[in-house]
Amino acid sequence: MSEKIIQLNEEAVKTELKDLVRKSVEETLNELLDNEAKELTGAAKYERNESRKGYRSGHYTRNLTTTSGNVKLSVPKLKGVPF
């Protein structure tokens, strides 16, 4: 009876995991930046209300180097409130 042998390419697995972690960190940090901008302005993107303190004016990108690779951050530009 022959046994089935499973071979894993360890380097490919490490690369995939590293990429997965990098993407997760990027999404999490961008979500945190967006939530902070929402709190500072008093309104979500495109939301109109009376208690709004400031406005969004697009975003700019920044690169952040992590152990999993470069992360591309979208930092919101705000008008009327400091970020």
C-alpha positions in Angstrom: 0.0 0.0 0.0 1.5 3.4 -1.0 1.1 6.4 1.2 0.1 9.7 -0.2 2.8 12.3 0.3 1.9 16.0 0.6 4.6 18.4 -0.2 4.3 22.1 0.7 6.3 24.8 -0.8 7.2 26.6 2.4 8.4 29.7 0.6 5.2 30.1 -1.3 3.1 29.7 1.9 5.2 32.3 3.7 4.9 34.7 0.8 1.1 34.3 0.7 0.8 34.8 4.4 3.0 37.9 4.3 0.9 39.4 1.5 -2.3 38.5 3.4 -1.0 40.3 6.6 0.1 43.3 4.5 -3.3 43.7 2.9 -5.0 43.3 6.3 -2.8 45.9 7.9 -3.4 48.3 5.0 -7.2 47.9 5.1 -7.3 48.3 8.9 -5.1 51.4 9.0 -7.1 53.1 6.1 -10.3 52.3 7.9 -9.0 53.9 11.1 -7.9 57.0 9.3 -11.3 57.3 7.7 -13.1 56.8 11.1 -10.9 59.5 12.7 -11.7 61.9 9.8 -15.4 61.1 10.4 -15.1 61.9 14.1 -13.2 65.2 13.5 -15.6 66.5 10.9 -18.7 65.3 12.6 -20.0 63.7 9.4 -19.3 60.7 7.1 -18.2 61.0 3.5 -20.9 63.0 1.5 -23.1 63.4 4.6 -24.7 66.7 5.1 -25.9 67.8 8.6 -26.1 70.9 10.8 -23.5 69.7 13.3 -20.7 69.3 10.7 -17.4 70.9 11.9 -15.3 70.6 8.8 -15.2 69.2 5.3 -13.2 66.5 3.4 -11.1 67.6 0.5 -10.0 64.3 -1.0 -7.0 62.4 0.2 -3.3 61.9 -0.3 -1.2 58.8 -0.3 1.6 57.8 1.9 3.8 54.7 2.0 4.4 53.0 5.3 7.1 50.3 5.5 6.2 47.3 7.7 7.8 43.9 8.2 5.3 42.5 5.8 6.1 45.0 3.1 5.0 48.5 2.0 1.5 49.6 2.9 -0.2 52.4 0.9 -2.2 54.7 3.2 -4.9 57.1 2.0 -4.8 60.0 4.4 -7.9 62.2 4.2 -7.5 65.9 3.6 -9.7 68.0 5.8 -10.8 71.6 5.7 -11.9 73.5 8.7 -10.4 71.1 11.3 -6.8 69.9 11.9 -6.1 66.3 11.3 
